[in-house]
């Protein structure tokens, strides 16, 4: 298993792949919550705006859409965002806004490997959040983050979400983006 990441802003085919599997992602979120996706609309709910929601990923300079690849083949995607933070804060801040591995590729370590690559690539302060109803996602992220941080993270539950906060160091002391 060789997991890698590719910046999805660079190639139209990557953007199209994400657009093609995004409905699958939203459907899974809707199934987990059983009442819709909350923050995330059910695909098709906004009609013509669905494509605009994704288009923002590829326009916004604070967004980093990534394709997750196994041996060069797309298996998932992630969206790393840089939320607005006070200017006096020196460390970059990142939020894992979206993360999806297609169901047929799960339980093989691909998600964990991709998450570790993402956290290493974007050094700084991190926030990862899951819907409080998504127990599988909560368990997954706790395992990954405990392993990555060696237990040095905090967790809060508020507004229907479980959120983990931690710091990521660049490999070898060099920041990469």
QUIZI-V357124 format. One record per residue. N is the residue number from 1. RES is the residue in three letters. SS is DSSP state (h for helix, s for strand, l for the rest). PSI is psi in radians with two decimals (* if undefined). BURIAL is # if it has 16 or more other C-alpha atoms within 10 Angstrom, else .. Layout:
BEGIN
N|RES|SS|PSI|BURIAL ; N|RES|SS|PSI|BURIAL
END
This chain:
BEGIN
1|UNK|l|2.09|. ; 2|UNK|l|1.93|. ; 3|UNK|s|2.37|# ; 4|UNK|s|2.95|# ; 5|UNK|s|2.59|# ; 6|UNK|s|2.34|# ; 7|UNK|s|2.07|# ; 8|UNK|l|-0.11|# ; 9|UNK|l|-0.37|# ; 10|UNK|l|-0.42|. ; 11|UNK|l|2.31|. ; 12|UNK|h|-0.62|. ; 13|UNK|h|-0.60|. ; 14|UNK|h|-0.75|# ; 15|UNK|h|-0.77|# ; 16|UNK|h|-0.66|. ; 17|UNK|h|-0.81|# ; 18|UNK|h|-0.79|# ; 19|UNK|h|-0.60|. ; 20|UNK|h|-0.58|. ; 21|UNK|h|-0.15|# ; 22|UNK|h|-0.71|# ; 23|UNK|h|-0.63|. ; 24|UNK|h|-0.75|. ; 25|UNK|h|-0.88|# ; 26|UNK|h|-0.63|# ; 27|UNK|h|-0.72|. ; 28|UNK|h|-0.70|# ; 29|UNK|h|-0.71|# ; 30|UNK|h|-0.69|# ; 31|UNK|h|-0.68|. ; 32|UNK|h|-0.76|# ; 33|UNK|h|-0.39|. ; 34|UNK|l|0.05|. ; 35|UNK|l|0.39|. ; 36|UNK|l|-3.10|# ; 37|UNK|s|0.06|# ; 38|UNK|l|-1.88|. ; 39|UNK|l|-0.60|. ; 40|UNK|s|2.21|. ; 41|UNK|l|2.68|# ; 42|UNK|l|2.37|# ; 43|UNK|l|2.30|# ; 44|UNK|l|-0.27|. ; 45|UNK|l|-0.60|. ; 46|UNK|l|0.21|. ; 47|UNK|l|-2.12|. ; 48|UNK|l|-0.35|. ; 49|UNK|h|-0.28|. ; 50|UNK|h|-0.82|# ; 51|UNK|h|-0.54|. ; 52|UNK|h|-0.64|. ; 53|UNK|h|-0.77|. ; 54|UNK|h|-0.62|. ; 55|UNK|h|-0.57|. ; 56|UNK|h|-0.61|. ; 57|UNK|h|-0.68|# ; 58|UNK|h|-0.17|# ; 59|UNK|h|-0.67|. ; 60|UNK|l|2.18|. ; 61|UNK|l|-0.29|. ; 62|UNK|l|0.00|. ; 63|UNK|s|2.46|# ; 64|UNK|s|1.49|# ; 65|UNK|s|2.31|# ; 66|UNK|s|2.46|# ; 67|UNK|s|2.33|# ; 68|UNK|s|2.19|# ; 69|UNK|s|2.50|# ; 70|UNK|s|2.04|# ; 71|UNK|l|0.78|. ; 72|UNK|l|-0.09|. ; 73|UNK|s|2.26|. ; 74|UNK|s|2.28|# ; 75|UNK|s|-0.17|# ; 76|UNK|s|-3.07|# ; 77|UNK|s|2.85|# ; 78|UNK|s|2.68|# ; 79|UNK|s|2.01|# ; 80|UNK|s|2.24|# ; 81|UNK|s|2.67|# ; 82|UNK|l|1.71|# ; 83|UNK|l|2.75|. ; 84|UNK|l|2.25|. ; 85|UNK|l|2.78|. ; 86|UNK|l|2.47|. ; 87|UNK|l|-0.44|. ; 88|UNK|l|-0.20|. ; 89|UNK|l|2.15|. ; 90|UNK|l|-0.70|. ; 91|UNK|l|2.46|. ; 92|UNK|l|2.60|# ; 93|UNK|s|2.40|# ; 94|UNK|s|2.60|# ; 95|UNK|s|2.28|# ; 96|UNK|s|1.66|# ; 97|UNK|s|-0.58|# ; 98|UNK|s|2.53|# ; 99|UNK|s|2.20|# ; 100|UNK|s|2.25|# ; 101|UNK|s|2.24|# ; 102|UNK|l|2.50|. ; 103|UNK|h|-0.70|. ; 104|UNK|h|-0.22|. ; 105|UNK|h|0.10|. ; 106|UNK|l|2.90|. ; 107|UNK|l|0.48|. ; 108|UNK|l|0.09|. ; 109|UNK|l|0.05|. ; 110|UNK|h|-0.76|# ; 111|UNK|h|-0.78|# ; 112|UNK|h|-0.82|# ; 113|UNK|h|-0.74|# ; 114|UNK|h|-0.76|# ; 115|UNK|h|-0.76|# ; 116|UNK|h|-0.68|# ; 117|UNK|h|-0.75|. ; 118|UNK|h|-0.85|# ; 119|UNK|h|-0.62|# ; 120|UNK|h|-0.61|# ; 121|UNK|h|-0.66|# ; 122|UNK|l|1.55|# ; 123|UNK|l|2.37|# ; 124|UNK|s|-2.77|# ; 125|UNK|s|2.33|# ; 126|UNK|s|2.62|# ; 127|UNK|s|2.26|# ; 128|UNK|s|2.28|# ; 129|UNK|s|2.57|# ; 130|UNK|s|2.64|# ; 131|UNK|s|2.40|# ; 132|UNK|l|-0.31|# ; 133|UNK|l|-0.17|. ; 134|UNK|l|1.33|. ; 135|UNK|h|-0.60|. ; 136|UNK|h|-0.76|. ; 137|UNK|h|-0.73|# ; 138|UNK|h|-0.83|# ; 139|UNK|h|-0.75|. ; 140|UNK|h|-0.91|. ; 141|UNK|h|-0.61|# ; 142|UNK|h|-0.80|# ; 143|UNK|h|-0.83|. ; 144|UNK|h|-0.81|# ; 145|UNK|h|-0.69|# ; 146|UNK|h|-0.77|. ; 147|UNK|h|-0.82|. ; 148|UNK|h|-0.74|# ; 149|UNK|h|-0.04|. ; 150|UNK|l|0.67|. ; 151|UNK|l|0.04|. ; 152|UNK|l|1.40|. ; 153|UNK|l|2.89|# ; 154|UNK|s|2.76|. ; 155|UNK|s|2.43|. ; 156|UNK|s|2.59|. ; 157|UNK|s|2.18|. ; 158|UNK|s|2.59|. ; 159|UNK|l|0.67|. ; 160|UNK|l|0.24|. ; 161|UNK|s|2.59|# ; 162|UNK|s|2.24|# ; 163|UNK|s|2.34|# ; 164|UNK|s|2.46|# ; 165|UNK|s|2.34|# ; 166|UNK|s|3.00|# ; 167|UNK|s|2.53|# ; 168|UNK|s|2.33|# ; 169|UNK|l|2.51|# ; 170|UNK|l|2.54|. ; 171|UNK|h|2.29|. ; 172|UNK|h|0.24|. ; 173|UNK|h|0.15|. ; 174|UNK|l|2.18|. ; 175|UNK|l|2.34|. ; 176|UNK|l|2.57|. ; 177|UNK|l|*|.
END
